[in-house]
């Protein structure tokens, strides 16, 4: 990965390389991708991803949503609307 020089949110200069779960969403469809490499700010936790990785996730989403590829697994997620009390 290319080294970040400064966090755009907190200004910290220390980062760590991690693999994280990334939630890709287009309209009402979502794809959860595990083990995506990123650089994470050691202070605030903001995550930075390479454009190449994000393009790959987009391509995978397109293949899965078109039926050309089957995801590793599928989960069911309950959805609720927030209502002020």
PDB file as gemmi writes it, atoms N, CA and C in Angstrom:
CRYST1    1.000    1.000    1.000  90.00  90.00  90.00 P 1                      
ATOM      1  N   UNK A   1       0.842  -1.192   0.000  1.00  0.00           N  
ATOM      2  CA  UNK A   1       0.000   0.000   0.000  1.00  0.00           C  
ATOM      3  C   UNK A   1       0.880   1.244   0.000  1.00  0.00           C  
ATOM      4  N   UNK A   2       0.343   2.306  -0.558  1.00  0.00           N  
ATOM      5  CA  UNK A   2       1.089   3.556  -0.505  1.00  0.00           C  
ATOM      6  C   UNK A   2       0.922   4.166   0.882  1.00  0.00           C  
ATOM      7  N   UNK A   3       1.995   4.690   1.408  1.00  0.00           N  
ATOM      8  CA  UNK A   3       1.972   5.221   2.767  1.00  0.00           C  
ATOM      9  C   UNK A   3       1.252   6.562   2.815  1.00  0.00           C  
ATOM     10  N   UNK A   4       0.298   6.672   3.702  1.00  0.00           N  
ATOM     11  CA  UNK A   4      -0.370   7.951   3.948  1.00  0.00           C  
ATOM     12  C   UNK A   4       0.632   8.853   4.658  1.00  0.00           C  
ATOM     13  N   UNK A   5       0.528  10.146   4.428  1.00  0.00           N  
ATOM     14  CA  UNK A   5       1.438  11.065   5.105  1.00  0.00           C  
ATOM     15  C   UNK A   5       0.773  11.747   6.290  1.00  0.00           C  
ATOM     16  N   UNK A   6      -0.532  12.007   6.173  1.00  0.00           N  
ATOM     17  CA  UNK A   6      -1.240  12.676   7.256  1.00  0.00           C  
ATOM     18  C   UNK A   6      -2.730  12.364   7.157  1.00  0.00           C  
ATOM     19  N   UNK A   7      -3.351  12.071   8.288  1.00  0.00           N  
ATOM     20  CA  UNK A   7      -4.793  11.801   8.318  1.00  0.00           C  
ATOM     21  C   UNK A   7      -5.543  13.082   7.983  1.00  0.00           C  
ATOM     22  N   UNK A   8      -6.463  12.997   7.040  1.00  0.00           N  
ATOM     23  CA  UNK A   8      -7.215  14.180   6.639  1.00  0.00           C  
ATOM     24  C   UNK A   8      -8.268  14.589   7.668  1.00  0.00           C  
ATOM     25  N   UNK A   9      -8.523  13.750   8.669  1.00  0.00           N  
ATOM     26  CA  UNK A   9      -9.511  14.088   9.691  1.00  0.00           C  
ATOM     27  C   UNK A   9      -8.878  14.663  10.955  1.00  0.00           C  
ATOM     28  N   UNK A  10      -7.803  14.027  11.431  1.00  0.00           N  
ATOM     29  CA  UNK A  10      -7.227  14.485  12.713  1.00  0.00           C  
ATOM     30  C   UNK A  10      -5.805  15.009  12.586  1.00  0.00           C  
ATOM     31  N   UNK A  11      -5.175  14.826  11.433  1.00  0.00           N  
ATOM     32  CA  UNK A  11      -3.826  15.336  11.237  1.00  0.00           C  
ATOM     33  C   UNK A  11      -2.712  14.422  11.731  1.00  0.00           C  
ATOM     34  N   UNK A  12      -3.064  13.292  12.299  1.00  0.00           N  
ATOM     35  CA  UNK A  12      -2.063  12.350  12.803  1.00  0.00           C  
ATOM     36  C   UNK A  12      -1.208  11.828  11.641  1.00  0.00           C  
ATOM     37  N   UNK A  13       0.043  11.476  11.935  1.00  0.00           N  
ATOM     38  CA  UNK A  13       0.933  10.982  10.881  1.00  0.00           C  
ATOM     39  C   UNK A  13       1.277   9.506  11.044  1.00  0.00           C  
ATOM     40  N   UNK A  14       0.709   8.840  12.032  1.00  0.00           N  
ATOM     41  CA  UNK A  14       0.989   7.424  12.270  1.00  0.00           C  
ATOM     42  C   UNK A  14      -0.169   6.566  11.780  1.00  0.00           C  
ATOM     43  N   UNK A  15       0.175   5.580  10.939  1.00  0.00           N  
ATOM     44  CA  UNK A  15      -0.816   4.680  10.362  1.00  0.00           C  
ATOM     45  C   UNK A  15      -0.381   3.243  10.570  1.00  0.00           C  
ATOM     46  N   UNK A  16      -1.354   2.353  10.508  1.00  0.00           N  
ATOM     47  CA  UNK A  16      -1.057   0.916  10.566  1.00  0.00           C  
ATOM     48  C   UNK A  16      -1.802   0.237   9.429  1.00  0.00           C  
ATOM     49  N   UNK A  17      -1.154  -0.764   8.853  1.00  0.00           N  
ATOM     50  CA  UNK A  17      -1.806  -1.547   7.803  1.00  0.00           C  
ATOM     51  C   UNK A  17      -2.696  -2.586   8.459  1.00  0.00           C  
ATOM     52  N   UNK A  18      -3.913  -2.709   7.941  1.00  0.00           N  
ATOM     53  CA  UNK A  18      -4.894  -3.648   8.494  1.00  0.00           C  
ATOM     54  C   UNK A  18      -5.665  -4.290   7.360  1.00  0.00           C  
ATOM     55  N   UNK A  19      -6.365  -5.354   7.691  1.00  0.00           N  
ATOM     56  CA  UNK A  19      -7.364  -5.944   6.808  1.00  0.00           C  
ATOM     57  C   UNK A  19      -8.684  -5.843   7.554  1.00  0.00           C  
ATOM     58  N   UNK A  20      -9.685  -5.283   6.889  1.00  0.00           N  
ATOM     59  CA  UNK A  20     -10.951  -4.980   7.541  1.00  0.00           C  
ATOM     60  C   UNK A  20     -12.120  -5.463   6.692  1.00  0.00           C  
ATOM     61  N   UNK A  21     -13.302  -5.425   7.271  1.00  0.00           N  
ATOM     62  CA  UNK A  21     -14.534  -5.680   6.525  1.00  0.00           C  
ATOM     63  C   UNK A  21     -14.997  -4.351   5.941  1.00  0.00           C  
ATOM     64  N   UNK A  22     -15.379  -4.374   4.667  1.00  0.00           N  
ATOM     65  CA  UNK A  22     -15.796  -3.168   3.956  1.00  0.00           C  
ATOM     66  C   UNK A  22     -17.217  -3.369   3.454  1.00  0.00           C  
ATOM     67  N   UNK A  23     -18.090  -2.418   3.756  1.00  0.00           N  
ATOM     68  CA  UNK A  23     -19.482  -2.486   3.312  1.00  0.00           C  
ATOM     69  C   UNK A  23     -19.647  -1.632   2.063  1.00  0.00           C  
ATOM     70  N   UNK A  24     -19.943  -2.283   0.932  1.00  0.00           N  
ATOM     71  CA  UNK A  24     -20.202  -1.580  -0.321  1.00  0.00           C  
ATOM     72  C   UNK A  24     -21.709  -1.512  -0.502  1.00  0.00           C  
ATOM     73  N   UNK A  25     -22.206  -0.323  -0.833  1.00  0.00           N  
ATOM     74  CA  UNK A  25     -23.649  -0.165  -1.011  1.00  0.00           C  
ATOM     75  C   UNK A  25     -23.933   0.606  -2.289  1.00  0.00           C  
ATOM     76  N   UNK A  26     -24.860   0.078  -3.053  1.00  0.00           N  
ATOM     77  CA  UNK A  26     -25.364   0.770  -4.238  1.00  0.00           C  
ATOM     78  C   UNK A  26     -26.878   0.660  -4.199  1.00  0.00           C  
ATOM     79  N   UNK A  27     -27.531   1.810  -4.171  1.00  0.00           N  
ATOM     80  CA  UNK A  27     -28.988   1.876  -4.031  1.00  0.00           C  
ATOM     81  C   UNK A  27     -29.394   1.109  -2.770  1.00  0.00           C  
ATOM     82  N   UNK A  28     -30.222   0.110  -2.897  1.00  0.00           N  
ATOM     83  CA  UNK A  28     -30.666  -0.655  -1.728  1.00  0.00           C  
ATOM     84  C   UNK A  28     -29.945  -1.990  -1.597  1.00  0.00           C  
ATOM     85  N   UNK A  29     -28.908  -2.219  -2.400  1.00  0.00           N  
ATOM     86  CA  UNK A  29     -28.159  -3.469  -2.335  1.00  0.00           C  
ATOM     87  C   UNK A  29     -26.831  -3.237  -1.629  1.00  0.00           C  
ATOM     88  N   UNK A  30     -26.391  -4.243  -0.882  1.00  0.00           N  
ATOM     89  CA  UNK A  30     -25.137  -4.144  -0.149  1.00  0.00           C  
ATOM     90  C   UNK A  30     -24.306  -5.397  -0.363  1.00  0.00           C  
ATOM     91  N   UNK A  31     -22.994  -5.221  -0.247  1.00  0.00           N  
ATOM     92  CA  UNK A  31     -22.049  -6.325  -0.314  1.00  0.00           C  
ATOM     93  C   UNK A  31     -21.033  -6.114   0.792  1.00  0.00           C  
ATOM     94  N   UNK A  32     -20.884  -7.091   1.662  1.00  0.00           N  
ATOM     95  CA  UNK A  32     -19.880  -7.053   2.722  1.00  0.00           C  
ATOM     96  C   UNK A  32     -18.678  -7.846   2.236  1.00  0.00           C  
ATOM     97  N   UNK A  33     -17.514  -7.201   2.207  1.00  0.00           N  
ATOM     98  CA  UNK A  33     -16.293  -7.837   1.724  1.00  0.00           C  
ATOM     99  C   UNK A  33     -15.308  -7.904   2.881  1.00  0.00           C  
ATOM    100  N   UNK A  34     -14.868  -9.102   3.223  1.00  0.00           N  
ATOM    101  CA  UNK A  34     -13.922  -9.292   4.328  1.00  0.00           C  
ATOM    102  C   UNK A  34     -12.482  -9.227   3.830  1.00  0.00           C  
ATOM    103  N   UNK A  35     -11.580  -8.920   4.739  1.00  0.00           N  
ATOM    104  CA  UNK A  35     -10.129  -8.929   4.504  1.00  0.00           C  
ATOM    105  C   UNK A  35      -9.663  -7.935   3.446  1.00  0.00           C  
ATOM    106  N   UNK A  36     -10.253  -6.752   3.445  1.00  0.00           N  
ATOM    107  CA  UNK A  36      -9.844  -5.703   2.509  1.00  0.00           C  
ATOM    108  C   UNK A  36      -8.679  -4.931   3.130  1.00  0.00           C  
ATOM    109  N   UNK A  37      -7.548  -4.815   2.422  1.00  0.00           N  
ATOM    110  CA  UNK A  37      -6.409  -4.084   2.984  1.00  0.00           C  
ATOM    111  C   UNK A  37      -6.676  -2.583   3.035  1.00  0.00           C  
ATOM    112  N   UNK A  38      -6.218  -1.957   4.115  1.00  0.00           N  
ATOM    113  CA  UNK A  38      -6.341  -0.510   4.247  1.00  0.00           C  
ATOM    114  C   UNK A  38      -5.224   0.003   5.144  1.00  0.00           C  
ATOM    115  N   UNK A  39      -5.075   1.313   5.147  1.00  0.00           N  
ATOM    116  CA  UNK A  39      -4.227   1.973   6.127  1.00  0.00           C  
ATOM    117  C   UNK A  39      -5.170   2.675   7.086  1.00  0.00           C  
ATOM    118  N   UNK A  40      -4.938   2.486   8.376  1.00  0.00           N  
ATOM    119  CA  UNK A  40      -5.820   3.044   9.386  1.00  0.00           C  
ATOM    120  C   UNK A  40      -5.051   4.021  10.262  1.00  0.00           C  
ATOM    121  N   UNK A  41      -5.627   5.185  10.492  1.00  0.00           N  
ATOM    122  CA  UNK A  41      -5.011   6.181  11.367  1.00  0.00           C  
ATOM    123  C   UNK A  41      -4.895   5.586  12.765  1.00  0.00           C  
ATOM    124  N   UNK A  42      -3.700   5.659  13.334  1.00  0.00           N  
ATOM    125  CA  UNK A  42      -3.460   5.090  14.664  1.00  0.00           C  
ATOM    126  C   UNK A  42      -4.122   5.904  15.761  1.00  0.00           C  
ATOM    127  N   UNK A  43      -4.572   7.131  15.452  1.00  0.00           N  
ATOM    128  CA  UNK A  43      -5.205   7.960  16.482  1.00  0.00           C  
ATOM    129  C   UNK A  43      -6.729   7.898  16.413  1.00  0.00           C  
ATOM    130  N   UNK A  44      -7.305   8.235  15.243  1.00  0.00           N  
ATOM    131  CA  UNK A  44      -8.774   8.328  15.174  1.00  0.00           C  
ATOM    132  C   UNK A  44      -9.429   7.117  14.523  1.00  0.00           C  
ATOM    133  N   UNK A  45      -8.644   6.255  13.851  1.00  0.00           N  
ATOM    134  CA  UNK A  45      -9.201   5.054  13.243  1.00  0.00           C  
ATOM    135  C   UNK A  45      -9.753   5.234  11.838  1.00  0.00           C  
ATOM    136  N   UNK A  46      -9.620   6.433  11.262  1.00  0.00           N  
ATOM    137  CA  UNK A  46     -10.081   6.651   9.890  1.00  0.00           C  
ATOM    138  C   UNK A  46      -9.333   5.689   8.958  1.00  0.00           C  
ATOM    139  N   UNK A  47     -10.075   5.106   8.022  1.00  0.00           N  
ATOM    140  CA  UNK A  47      -9.496   4.099   7.142  1.00  0.00           C  
ATOM    141  C   UNK A  47      -9.347   4.640   5.726  1.00  0.00           C  
ATOM    142  N   UNK A  48      -8.218   4.292   5.099  1.00  0.00           N  
ATOM    143  CA  UNK A  48      -7.902   4.719   3.743  1.00  0.00           C  
ATOM    144  C   UNK A  48      -7.668   3.484   2.886  1.00  0.00           C  
ATOM    145  N   UNK A  49      -8.353   3.441   1.736  1.00  0.00           N  
ATOM    146  CA  UNK A  49      -8.296   2.283   0.847  1.00  0.00           C  
ATOM    147  C   UNK A  49      -7.682   2.697  -0.485  1.00  0.00           C  
ATOM    148  N   UNK A  50      -6.941   1.785  -1.102  1.00  0.00           N  
ATOM    149  CA  UNK A  50      -6.408   2.037  -2.430  1.00  0.00           C  
ATOM    150  C   UNK A  50      -7.545   1.991  -3.445  1.00  0.00           C  
ATOM    151  N   UNK A  51      -7.454   2.845  -4.440  1.00  0.00           N  
ATOM    152  CA  UNK A  51      -8.482   2.896  -5.482  1.00  0.00           C  
ATOM    153  C   UNK A  51      -8.616   1.543  -6.175  1.00  0.00           C  
ATOM    154  N   UNK A  52      -7.499   0.856  -6.366  1.00  0.00           N  
ATOM    155  CA  UNK A  52      -7.527  -0.458  -7.028  1.00  0.00           C  
ATOM    156  C   UNK A  52      -8.414  -1.439  -6.258  1.00  0.00           C  
ATOM    157  N   UNK A  53      -8.320  -1.438  -4.927  1.00  0.00           N  
ATOM    158  CA  UNK A  53      -9.134  -2.337  -4.102  1.00  0.00           C  
ATOM    159  C   UNK A  53     -10.609  -1.974  -4.208  1.00  0.00           C  
ATOM    160  N   UNK A  54     -10.924  -0.681  -4.208  1.00  0.00           N  
ATOM    161  CA  UNK A  54     -12.322  -0.255  -4.302  1.00  0.00           C  
ATOM    162  C   UNK A  54     -12.912  -0.592  -5.669  1.00  0.00           C  
ATOM    163  N   UNK A  55     -12.122  -0.466  -6.726  1.00  0.00           N  
ATOM    164  CA  UNK A  55     -12.596  -0.855  -8.059  1.00  0.00           C  
ATOM    165  C   UNK A  55     -12.861  -2.356  -8.116  1.00  0.00           C  
ATOM    166  N   UNK A  56     -11.994  -3.135  -7.484  1.00  0.00           N  
ATOM    167  CA  UNK A  56     -12.183  -4.588  -7.461  1.00  0.00           C  
ATOM    168  C   UNK A  56     -13.479  -4.948  -6.734  1.00  0.00           C  
ATOM    169  N   UNK A  57     -13.759  -4.264  -5.630  1.00  0.00           N  
ATOM    170  CA  UNK A  57     -15.004  -4.502  -4.886  1.00  0.00           C  
ATOM    171  C   UNK A  57     -16.204  -4.146  -5.747  1.00  0.00           C  
ATOM    172  N   UNK A  58     -16.137  -3.022  -6.455  1.00  0.00           N  
ATOM    173  CA  UNK A  58     -17.220  -2.638  -7.366  1.00  0.00           C  
ATOM    174  C   UNK A  58     -17.454  -3.691  -8.438  1.00  0.00           C  
ATOM    175  N   UNK A  59     -16.364  -4.204  -9.000  1.00  0.00           N  
ATOM    176  CA  UNK A  59     -16.474  -5.243 -10.030  1.00  0.00           C  
ATOM    177  C   UNK A  59     -17.110  -6.519  -9.469  1.00  0.00           C  
ATOM    178  N   UNK A  60     -16.706  -6.908  -8.272  1.00  0.00           N  
ATOM    179  CA  UNK A  60     -17.288  -8.098  -7.630  1.00  0.00           C  
ATOM    180  C   UNK A  60     -18.776  -7.890  -7.379  1.00  0.00           C  
ATOM    181  N   UNK A  61     -19.146  -6.707  -6.902  1.00  0.00           N  
ATOM    182  CA  UNK A  61     -20.553  -6.385  -6.667  1.00  0.00           C  
ATOM    183  C   UNK A  61     -21.343  -6.545  -7.958  1.00  0.00           C  
ATOM    184  N   UNK A  62     -20.797  -6.012  -9.056  1.00  0.00           N  
ATOM    185  CA  UNK A  62     -21.482  -6.089 -10.348  1.00  0.00           C  
ATOM    186  C   UNK A  62     -21.661  -7.537 -10.782  1.00  0.00           C  
ATOM    187  N   UNK A  63     -20.620  -8.349 -10.629  1.00  0.00           N  
ATOM    188  CA  UNK A  63     -20.713  -9.763 -11.024  1.00  0.00           C  
ATOM    189  C   UNK A  63     -21.746 -10.503 -10.166  1.00  0.00           C  
ATOM    190  N   UNK A  64     -21.760 -10.231  -8.878  1.00  0.00           N  
ATOM    191  CA  UNK A  64     -22.703 -10.907  -7.981  1.00  0.00           C  
ATOM    192  C   UNK A  64     -24.132 -10.451  -8.266  1.00  0.00           C  
ATOM    193  N   UNK A  65     -24.330  -9.133  -8.414  1.00  0.00           N  
ATOM    194  CA  UNK A  65     -25.697  -8.636  -8.624  1.00  0.00           C  
ATOM    195  C   UNK A  65     -26.255  -9.048  -9.981  1.00  0.00           C  
ATOM    196  N   UNK A  66     -25.382  -9.304 -10.961  1.00  0.00           N  
ATOM    197  CA  UNK A  66     -25.851  -9.745 -12.276  1.00  0.00           C  
ATOM    198  C   UNK A  66     -26.063 -11.256 -12.339  1.00  0.00           C  
ATOM    199  N   UNK A  67     -25.616 -11.976 -11.296  1.00  0.00           N  
ATOM    200  CA  UNK A  67     -25.767 -13.422 -11.273  1.00  0.00           C  
ATOM    201  C   UNK A  67     -24.609 -14.167 -11.898  1.00  0.00           C  
ATOM    202  N   UNK A  68     -23.576 -13.436 -12.334  1.00  0.00           N  
ATOM    203  CA  UNK A  68     -22.418 -14.082 -12.951  1.00  0.00           C  
ATOM    204  C   UNK A  68     -21.507 -14.733 -11.923  1.00  0.00           C  
ATOM    205  N   UNK A  69     -21.668 -14.380 -10.672  1.00  0.00           N  
ATOM    206  CA  UNK A  69     -20.851 -14.948  -9.599  1.00  0.00           C  
ATOM    207  C   UNK A  69     -21.734 -15.176  -8.381  1.00  0.00           C  
ATOM    208  N   UNK A  70     -21.446 -16.230  -7.637  1.00  0.00           N  
ATOM    209  CA  UNK A  70     -22.148 -16.516  -6.395  1.00  0.00           C  
ATOM    210  C   UNK A  70     -21.267 -16.082  -5.229  1.00  0.00           C  
ATOM    211  N   UNK A  71     -21.813 -15.333  -4.276  1.00  0.00           N  
ATOM    212  CA  UNK A  71     -20.995 -14.916  -3.134  1.00  0.00           C  
ATOM    213  C   UNK A  71     -20.604 -16.108  -2.267  1.00  0.00           C  
ATOM    214  N   UNK A  72     -19.568 -15.933  -1.465  1.00  0.00           N  
ATOM    215  CA  UNK A  72     -19.105 -16.995  -0.562  1.00  0.00           C  
ATOM    216  C   UNK A  72     -20.230 -17.418   0.367  1.00  0.00           C  
ATOM    217  N   UNK A  73     -20.953 -16.442   0.886  1.00  0.00           N  
ATOM    218  CA  UNK A  73     -22.103 -16.729   1.752  1.00  0.00           C  
ATOM    219  C   UNK A  73     -23.074 -15.564   1.660  1.00  0.00           C  
ATOM    220  N   UNK A  74     -24.288 -15.797   2.092  1.00  0.00           N  
ATOM    221  CA  UNK A  74     -25.311 -14.764   2.142  1.00  0.00           C  
ATOM    222  C   UNK A  74     -25.896 -14.745   3.541  1.00  0.00           C  
ATOM    223  N   UNK A  75     -26.107 -13.536   4.074  1.00  0.00           N  
ATOM    224  CA  UNK A  75     -26.715 -13.413   5.398  1.00  0.00           C  
ATOM    225  C   UNK A  75     -28.008 -12.617   5.273  1.00  0.00           C  
ATOM    226  N   UNK A  76     -28.882 -12.816   6.227  1.00  0.00           N  
ATOM    227  CA  UNK A  76     -30.124 -12.061   6.277  1.00  0.00           C  
ATOM    228  C   UNK A  76     -29.975 -11.018   7.380  1.00  0.00           C  
ATOM    229  N   UNK A  77     -30.287  -9.757   7.079  1.00  0.00           N  
ATOM    230  CA  UNK A  77     -30.126  -8.677   8.032  1.00  0.00           C  
ATOM    231  C   UNK A  77     -31.468  -8.005   8.277  1.00  0.00           C  
ATOM    232  N   UNK A  78     -31.935  -7.965   9.541  1.00  0.00           N  
ATOM    233  CA  UNK A  78     -33.188  -7.252   9.818  1.00  0.00           C  
ATOM    234  C   UNK A  78     -32.980  -5.743   9.660  1.00  0.00           C  
ATOM    235  N   UNK A  79     -34.005  -5.057   9.169  1.00  0.00           N  
ATOM    236  CA  UNK A  79     -33.934  -3.606   8.957  1.00  0.00           C  
ATOM    237  C   UNK A  79     -35.080  -2.946   9.700  1.00  0.00           C  
ATOM    238  N   UNK A  80     -34.764  -1.852  10.372  1.00  0.00           N  
ATOM    239  CA  UNK A  80     -35.756  -1.112  11.136  1.00  0.00           C  
ATOM    240  C   UNK A  80     -35.602   0.372  10.832  1.00  0.00           C  
ATOM    241  N   UNK A  81     -36.683   1.109  10.869  1.00  0.00           N  
ATOM    242  CA  UNK A  81     -36.648   2.561  10.710  1.00  0.00           C  
ATOM    243  C   UNK A  81     -36.523   3.215  12.071  1.00  0.00           C  
ATOM    244  N   UNK A  82     -35.683   4.235  12.181  1.00  0.00           N  
ATOM    245  CA  UNK A  82     -35.540   4.969  13.433  1.00  0.00           C  
ATOM    246  C   UNK A  82     -36.730   5.889  13.625  1.00  0.00           C  
ATOM    247  N   UNK A  83     -37.267   5.898  14.833  1.00  0.00           N  
ATOM    248  CA  UNK A  83     -38.388   6.788  15.145  1.00  0.00           C  
ATOM    249  C   UNK A  83     -38.099   7.502  16.466  1.00  0.00           C  
ATOM    250  N   UNK A  84     -38.197   8.822  16.453  1.00  0.00           N  
ATOM    251  CA  UNK A  84     -37.993   9.609  17.679  1.00  0.00           C  
ATOM    252  C   UNK A  84     -39.067   9.261  18.683  1.00  0.00           C  
ATOM    253  N   UNK A  85     -38.692   9.173  19.941  1.00  0.00           N  
ATOM    254  CA  UNK A  85     -39.670   8.910  21.002  1.00  0.00           C  
ATOM    255  C   UNK A  85     -39.905  10.124  21.836  1.00  0.00           C  
TER     256      UNK A  85                                                      
END                                                                             
